[in-house]
Amino acid sequence: MASESEDNANTASGISVALIMLGIVLTPALLAAAGVGSSLAPGDIVPVVLTGGVILAVLSMITLTIGAVSRRTTYELVKFPFGRKGSVVINWVMAISLSGWIVVTSSSFAQSLAGLTDGTVLDLPAPVWVVIGTAIFVAATAFGFEALGKIARFAIPVAVVILAYIIFQVIGSDAELAAVDATMPFGVAVSSFVGTVMVLVTLSPDMGSFARNGNHARLAALLTFGVAYVLLFAAVAYPSALTGEGSLLGSTALLGGALAASLLLAFACFTSNAGNMFQGTLAYSALFPGIEQKWKITVGLGVATAIIAFFPILSYLVPFLLFLGIATPPVAGIYIADYFTHRKGGYRETALDNEADLKPIAFVAWLLGSATGLATVNGLFTLTLIPSLDSLLIASASYVVFGKLFGQNATASANSAK
């Protein structure tokens, strides 16, 4: 059975893990919060983020704990419910999604720096900044989880100081603002808050596997999604709620602090993409186990990112990535259900020798969950008002029900592993 014993040489505290995850979540939070805030009244922001924070904290405490007790990444965990060959399909979906967001974030990083350096001696075209940024991301990620932690310990405090300065500027602004029409329903706002980081919650066993034990994993989840993300989202949403502007740069241009906002976005892209590159390396390592030196995968990701970012495909890439994002939360629903129904006794690689390499039940549950997410996103129906949560719950329930109705050879082998 996998234990929760501490191994200080290879693991990190809950605070360290939380800093790394917060670094990853910075960019999506900065981009999404402004859009949500522009359609909310200032007084509606706190109820939205508190409600969403509870949902995310509970889910992430489960997913990070699974990573901590199993000492397995998400891409290793999925072998158990989907089978060894079945997991390859799931891992390709997640690897492609991570690769796409690495490209998108690299482009955002380059655009932020191009704007900050415009008219200076460092005035370079955005494609050049993509290459420079990618080289930095690769260098930071190639040294592994420990290096990622050092980056987070430096970058997160700097980002907090910049954000605090922006908020100070906003509060002290005497700009005359037009009345903002708060049109976003409460449920939609909570859905946006939760959905923005649901993919990270799904992939958080990657980070949980480095936590010292289950308690540290749960602390990391609570600090990241129950505290830090809540405060970050509220802080960025507030200026947009005052101005009606759907971007942080747009709202701060009216209230003051636009330069600081550009700098914050650059820092956010840096920390987010370092984390994305790290998780992408883990994903491709699972797909290509023959490559023992993971830094080679990191370098390959960097080269591919620099090449793809040169092409004008972002307008097509983002909708595709959002579509893939619908298929990701159901994966969490399935490995969570598999843990509670089959793996409480531990994860044993040898147990897979007695199981099918491809497990139809898991794929049916995954497809049902994904279809539910697609339907609820398009307003055909709703269960919880949060499409990503709907898809996760349906996939999880389907996996359990189908397993009981049709049998799943995981049960016997899991029991034998205890």
C-alpha positions as CSV (number, residue, x, y, z in Angstrom):
1,M,0.0,0.0,0.0
2,A,1.2,3.5,-0.8
3,S,2.0,5.3,2.4
4,E,1.9,8.9,3.5
5,S,5.2,8.8,5.2
6,E,7.4,11.8,4.8
7,D,10.4,11.8,2.5
8,N,11.9,15.2,2.9
9,A,14.5,14.5,0.2
10,N,12.0,14.1,-2.6
11,T,8.9,15.9,-1.4
12,A,7.7,19.4,-0.5
13,S,5.6,21.1,2.2
14,G,2.0,22.0,1.6
15,I,3.0,25.7,1.4
16,S,5.6,25.0,-1.3
17,V,3.2,23.0,-3.4
18,A,0.5,25.7,-3.0
19,L,3.0,28.4,-4.2
20,I,3.7,26.4,-7.3
21,M,0.0,25.8,-8.1
22,L,-0.8,29.4,-7.5
23,G,1.9,30.3,-10.0
24,I,0.2,28.1,-12.6
25,V,-3.2,29.6,-11.9
26,L,-2.1,33.2,-12.1
27,T,-2.6,33.7,-15.9
28,P,-6.1,32.1,-16.2
29,A,-7.2,33.9,-13.1
30,L,-6.0,37.3,-14.4
31,L,-7.7,36.8,-17.7
32,A,-11.0,35.3,-16.5
33,A,-11.6,37.4,-13.4
34,A,-11.7,40.7,-15.4
35,G,-14.3,39.3,-17.8
36,V,-16.5,38.0,-14.9
37,G,-16.1,41.2,-12.9
38,S,-17.1,43.4,-15.8
39,S,-20.6,41.8,-15.6
40,L,-21.0,41.8,-11.8
41,A,-21.8,44.5,-9.3
42,P,-18.9,45.0,-6.8
43,G,-21.0,43.6,-4.0
44,D,-21.7,40.4,-5.8
45,I,-18.0,39.4,-6.2
46,V,-17.5,38.1,-2.6
47,P,-20.4,35.6,-2.6
48,V,-19.4,34.3,-6.0
49,V,-15.7,33.6,-5.1
50,L,-16.6,32.2,-1.6
51,T,-19.1,29.7,-3.1
52,G,-16.7,28.7,-5.9
53,G,-13.8,28.5,-3.5
54,V,-15.6,25.9,-1.3
55,I,-16.3,23.7,-4.3
56,L,-12.8,23.9,-5.6
57,A,-11.2,23.4,-2.2
58,V,-13.2,20.2,-1.6
59,L,-12.5,18.7,-5.0
60,S,-8.8,19.7,-5.0
61,M,-8.3,18.2,-1.5
62,I,-9.5,14.9,-2.9
63,T,-7.4,15.0,-6.1
64,L,-4.2,16.2,-4.3
65,T,-4.6,13.6,-1.6
66,I,-4.9,10.8,-4.2
67,G,-1.6,12.1,-5.7
68,A,0.1,12.1,-2.3
69,V,-1.0,8.7,-1.1
70,S,-0.3,7.0,-4.5
71,R,2.9,8.9,-5.3
72,R,1.7,8.9,-8.9
73,T,1.0,11.6,-11.4
74,T,-2.4,12.0,-13.1
75,Y,-1.0,10.3,-16.3
76,E,0.1,7.2,-14.2
77,L,-3.2,7.1,-12.2
78,V,-5.4,6.9,-15.3
79,K,-3.8,3.5,-16.2
80,F,-5.9,1.9,-13.4
81,P,-9.4,2.8,-14.4
82,F,-8.8,3.0,-18.2
83,G,-6.2,0.2,-18.5
84,R,-2.6,0.4,-19.8
85,K,-3.6,0.9,-23.4
86,G,-6.7,2.9,-22.7
87,S,-4.7,5.4,-20.7
88,V,-2.7,6.3,-23.8
89,V,-5.8,7.8,-25.3
90,I,-6.5,9.9,-22.2
91,N,-2.9,11.0,-21.8
92,W,-2.8,12.2,-25.4
93,V,-5.8,14.3,-24.8
94,M,-4.2,15.9,-21.7
95,A,-0.8,16.2,-23.3
96,I,-2.2,18.0,-26.4
97,S,-4.2,20.3,-24.2
98,L,-1.2,21.2,-22.1
99,S,0.9,21.8,-25.2
100,G,-1.7,24.1,-26.6
101,W,-1.9,26.2,-23.5
102,I,1.9,26.4,-23.4
103,V,1.8,28.0,-26.8
104,V,-1.1,30.3,-25.9
105,T,0.7,31.4,-22.7
106,S,4.0,31.9,-24.5
107,S,2.3,34.2,-27.0
108,S,0.6,36.2,-24.1
109,F,4.0,36.5,-22.4
110,A,5.6,37.7,-25.6
111,Q,2.9,40.3,-26.2
112,S,3.1,41.6,-22.6
113,L,6.9,42.1,-22.9
114,A,6.6,43.6,-26.3
115,G,4.2,46.1,-24.9
116,L,6.4,46.8,-21.8
117,T,9.5,47.3,-23.9
118,D,7.9,49.3,-26.7
119,G,10.2,52.3,-27.6
120,T,13.1,51.1,-25.4
121,V,16.4,49.5,-26.2
122,L,14.7,46.2,-25.6
123,D,12.0,46.8,-28.2
124,L,11.8,43.4,-30.0
125,P,9.1,41.8,-32.1
126,A,6.7,39.5,-30.2
127,P,8.0,36.3,-32.0
128,V,11.5,37.1,-30.7
129,W,10.1,37.4,-27.2
130,V,8.4,34.0,-27.7
131,V,11.8,32.4,-28.4
132,I,13.4,34.2,-25.4
133,G,10.5,33.3,-23.1
134,T,10.4,29.7,-24.2
135,A,14.1,29.3,-23.5
136,I,13.5,30.7,-20.0
137,F,10.6,28.3,-19.4
138,V,12.7,25.3,-20.6
139,A,15.6,26.3,-18.4
140,A,13.4,26.7,-15.4
141,T,11.5,23.4,-15.9
142,A,14.4,21.2,-17.0
143,F,15.7,21.1,-13.4
144,G,12.5,19.6,-12.1
145,F,10.1,20.2,-9.2
146,E,12.7,21.8,-6.9
147,A,13.5,24.5,-9.4
148,L,9.8,25.1,-10.0
149,G,9.5,25.7,-6.2
150,K,12.3,28.2,-6.2
151,I,10.7,30.1,-9.1
152,A,7.4,30.2,-7.2
153,R,9.0,31.5,-4.0
154,F,10.5,34.4,-5.9
155,A,7.7,35.2,-8.4
156,I,4.6,34.9,-6.3
157,P,5.7,37.5,-3.7
158,V,6.6,39.9,-6.5
159,A,3.2,39.3,-8.2
160,V,1.4,40.0,-4.9
161,V,3.3,43.3,-4.4
162,I,2.4,44.4,-8.0
163,L,-1.3,43.4,-7.5
164,A,-1.4,45.2,-4.2
165,Y,-0.1,48.3,-5.9
166,I,-2.8,48.0,-8.6
167,I,-5.5,47.7,-6.0
168,F,-4.1,50.7,-4.1
169,Q,-4.2,52.7,-7.4
170,V,-7.8,51.6,-8.0
171,I,-9.0,52.5,-4.5
172,G,-7.3,55.9,-4.7
173,S,-8.5,56.8,-8.1
174,D,-10.9,59.7,-8.5
175,A,-11.8,58.8,-12.1
176,E,-15.5,59.4,-13.0
177,L,-17.0,56.1,-14.0
178,A,-20.3,55.3,-15.8
179,A,-22.7,53.0,-14.1
180,V,-22.0,49.4,-14.9
181,D,-24.9,47.1,-15.8
182,A,-24.5,43.9,-13.7
183,T,-26.0,41.3,-16.0
184,M,-24.3,38.0,-15.1
185,P,-26.4,35.6,-13.1
186,F,-24.9,34.3,-9.8
187,G,-24.7,30.7,-11.1
188,V,-23.0,31.6,-14.3
189,A,-20.4,33.7,-12.4
190,V,-19.7,30.8,-10.0
191,S,-19.4,28.5,-13.0
192,S,-16.9,30.8,-14.6
193,F,-14.9,31.0,-11.4
194,V,-14.8,27.2,-11.0
195,G,-14.4,26.3,-14.6
196,T,-11.3,28.6,-15.1
197,V,-9.2,26.2,-13.0
198,M,-11.0,22.9,-13.2
199,V,-8.4,21.5,-15.5
200,L,-5.7,22.3,-13.0
201,V,-7.8,20.6,-10.3
202,T,-8.0,17.5,-12.5
203,L,-4.3,17.4,-13.0
204,S,-3.4,18.3,-9.5
205,P,-2.2,14.8,-8.5
206,D,0.9,15.8,-10.5
207,M,1.6,18.3,-7.6
208,G,0.1,16.2,-4.9
209,S,2.5,13.4,-5.7
210,F,5.3,15.7,-4.5
211,A,3.6,16.6,-1.2
212,R,5.1,15.2,2.0
213,N,1.9,13.4,2.9
214,G,-1.9,13.6,2.7
215,N,-2.1,16.4,5.3
216,H,0.3,18.6,3.3
217,A,-1.6,17.8,0.1
218,R,-4.8,18.9,1.7
219,L,-3.2,22.1,3.1
220,A,-1.9,22.9,-0.4
221,A,-5.4,22.5,-1.9
222,L,-7.0,24.7,0.8
223,L,-4.4,27.4,0.5
224,T,-4.4,27.4,-3.3
225,F,-8.1,27.1,-4.2
226,G,-9.8,28.0,-0.9
227,V,-7.8,31.1,-0.1
228,A,-5.3,32.4,-2.6
229,Y,-7.3,31.9,-5.8
230,V,-10.4,33.4,-4.1
231,L,-8.5,36.5,-3.1
232,L,-6.7,36.8,-6.5
233,F,-9.9,36.5,-8.5
234,A,-11.8,39.0,-6.3
235,A,-8.9,41.5,-6.5
236,V,-8.8,41.4,-10.3
237,A,-12.6,41.3,-10.7
238,Y,-13.1,44.4,-8.6
239,P,-11.6,47.0,-11.0
240,S,-13.6,45.5,-13.8
241,A,-16.8,45.6,-11.7
242,L,-16.2,49.4,-11.2
243,T,-15.4,50.1,-14.9
244,G,-17.2,47.5,-16.9
245,E,-14.0,46.7,-18.7
246,G,-13.5,43.1,-19.6
247,S,-9.7,43.1,-19.2
248,L,-7.3,43.9,-16.5
249,L,-5.4,46.3,-18.8
250,G,-8.6,48.0,-19.8
251,S,-9.8,48.6,-16.3
252,T,-6.5,49.8,-15.0
253,A,-6.1,52.1,-17.9
254,L,-9.1,54.0,-16.6
255,L,-8.3,53.7,-12.9
256,G,-4.4,53.9,-13.0
257,G,-1.8,51.2,-12.8
258,A,-1.8,50.0,-16.5
259,L,1.9,49.6,-16.6
260,A,1.9,47.6,-13.4
261,A,-0.9,45.4,-14.9
262,S,1.3,44.7,-17.9
263,L,4.2,43.7,-15.7
264,L,1.9,41.5,-13.6
265,L,0.6,39.7,-16.7
266,A,4.2,39.1,-17.8
267,F,5.1,37.6,-14.4
268,A,1.9,35.5,-14.4
269,C,2.7,34.1,-17.8
270,F,6.2,33.2,-16.7
271,T,5.1,31.3,-13.6
272,S,2.1,29.7,-15.3
273,N,4.1,28.4,-18.3
274,A,6.9,27.1,-16.1
275,G,4.2,25.0,-14.4
276,N,2.5,24.0,-17.7
277,M,5.9,23.0,-19.1
278,F,6.5,20.8,-16.1
279,Q,3.1,19.1,-16.3
280,G,3.5,18.7,-20.1
281,T,6.9,17.0,-19.5
282,L,5.2,14.6,-17.1
283,A,2.4,13.9,-19.6
284,Y,4.8,13.1,-22.5
285,S,7.0,11.1,-20.1
286,A,4.1,8.8,-19.6
287,L,3.5,8.5,-23.3
288,F,7.2,7.9,-24.1
289,P,8.6,6.0,-21.2
290,G,11.6,5.0,-23.2
291,I,13.0,8.6,-22.9
292,E,14.6,8.3,-19.4
293,Q,16.0,11.9,-19.3
294,K,13.0,14.1,-18.9
295,W,14.9,17.3,-19.8
296,K,14.9,16.0,-23.4
297,I,11.1,16.1,-23.4
298,T,11.1,19.6,-21.9
299,V,13.5,20.8,-24.6
300,G,11.4,19.2,-27.3
301,L,8.3,20.9,-25.9
302,G,10.1,24.2,-26.0
303,V,11.3,23.9,-29.6
304,A,7.8,22.9,-30.7
305,T,6.3,25.8,-28.8
306,A,8.6,28.3,-30.4
307,I,7.9,27.0,-33.9
308,I,4.1,26.8,-33.5
309,A,3.9,30.3,-31.9
310,F,5.3,31.8,-35.1
311,F,2.1,30.8,-36.9
312,P,-1.1,32.9,-36.7
313,I,-3.2,30.0,-35.3
314,L,-4.3,31.3,-31.8
315,S,-7.8,32.3,-33.0
316,Y,-8.3,28.6,-34.0
317,L,-6.2,27.1,-31.1
318,V,-8.1,28.6,-28.2
319,P,-11.6,27.3,-29.1
320,F,-10.0,23.8,-29.8
321,L,-8.4,23.9,-26.3
322,L,-11.6,25.0,-24.7
323,F,-13.3,22.0,-26.4
324,L,-10.6,19.7,-25.0
325,G,-11.1,21.3,-21.6
326,I,-14.6,19.9,-21.5
327,A,-13.2,16.3,-21.8
328,T,-10.7,16.8,-18.9
329,P,-12.9,17.1,-15.7
330,P,-14.6,13.7,-16.4
331,V,-11.2,12.1,-16.1
332,A,-11.0,13.4,-12.5
333,G,-14.5,12.0,-11.8
334,I,-13.3,8.6,-13.0
335,Y,-10.0,8.3,-11.1
336,I,-11.7,9.7,-8.0
337,A,-14.4,7.0,-8.2
338,D,-11.8,4.4,-9.0
339,Y,-9.8,5.4,-5.9
340,F,-12.8,5.2,-3.5
341,T,-14.3,2.0,-5.0
342,H,-11.1,0.0,-5.9
343,R,-7.9,1.5,-4.7
344,K,-8.3,2.4,-1.0
345,G,-6.0,-0.6,-0.4
346,G,-3.2,0.9,-2.6
347,Y,-2.0,1.3,-6.2
348,R,0.0,-1.7,-7.4
349,E,1.5,-1.8,-10.9
350,T,1.4,-5.6,-10.8
351,A,-2.4,-5.4,-10.2
352,L,-2.7,-4.3,-13.8
353,D,-1.4,-7.6,-15.0
354,N,-4.7,-9.2,-14.1
355,E,-6.8,-6.4,-15.6
356,A,-7.8,-5.6,-19.2
357,D,-5.5,-3.3,-21.1
358,L,-8.6,-1.4,-22.4
359,K,-11.6,-0.9,-20.1
360,P,-14.8,0.0,-21.9
361,I,-16.7,1.0,-18.8
362,A,-14.3,3.9,-18.1
363,F,-14.5,5.1,-21.6
364,V,-18.3,5.0,-21.7
365,A,-18.3,7.0,-18.4
366,W,-15.8,9.5,-19.8
367,L,-17.8,10.0,-23.0
368,L,-21.0,10.4,-21.0
369,G,-19.3,13.0,-18.7
370,S,-17.9,14.8,-21.7
371,A,-21.2,14.9,-23.5
372,T,-22.9,16.2,-20.4
373,G,-20.3,19.0,-20.2
374,L,-20.8,19.9,-23.8
375,A,-24.6,19.9,-23.4
376,T,-24.6,22.1,-20.3
377,V,-22.0,24.5,-21.8
378,N,-24.4,25.0,-24.7
379,G,-27.4,25.5,-22.3
380,L,-29.3,22.3,-23.3
381,F,-29.8,21.5,-19.6
382,T,-28.0,22.0,-16.3
383,L,-27.5,20.0,-13.1
384,T,-25.3,22.2,-10.8
385,L,-25.1,25.3,-13.0
386,I,-21.4,24.5,-13.4
387,P,-20.7,22.5,-16.6
388,S,-17.3,21.2,-15.6
389,L,-18.7,20.0,-12.3
390,D,-21.7,18.4,-14.0
391,S,-19.4,16.5,-16.3
392,L,-17.2,15.3,-13.4
393,L,-20.2,14.1,-11.3
394,I,-21.8,12.3,-14.2
395,A,-18.6,10.6,-15.2
396,S,-17.9,9.5,-11.6
397,A,-21.5,8.2,-11.0
398,S,-21.5,6.4,-14.4
399,Y,-18.2,4.7,-13.6
400,V,-19.5,3.4,-10.3
401,V,-22.9,2.3,-11.6
402,F,-21.6,0.6,-14.8
403,G,-19.0,-1.1,-12.7
404,K,-21.6,-2.6,-10.5
405,L,-24.0,-3.5,-13.3
406,F,-21.5,-5.0,-15.8
407,G,-18.6,-5.8,-13.6
408,Q,-15.1,-4.4,-13.6
409,N,-12.1,-6.7,-13.4
410,A,-10.4,-4.0,-11.3
411,T,-12.2,-5.0,-8.2
412,A,-10.7,-8.5,-7.8
413,S,-7.2,-7.4,-8.6
414,A,-7.4,-4.4,-6.3
415,N,-8.5,-6.6,-3.5
416,S,-5.6,-8.9,-4.2
417,A,-3.2,-6.0,-3.9
418,K,-4.3,-5.2,-0.3
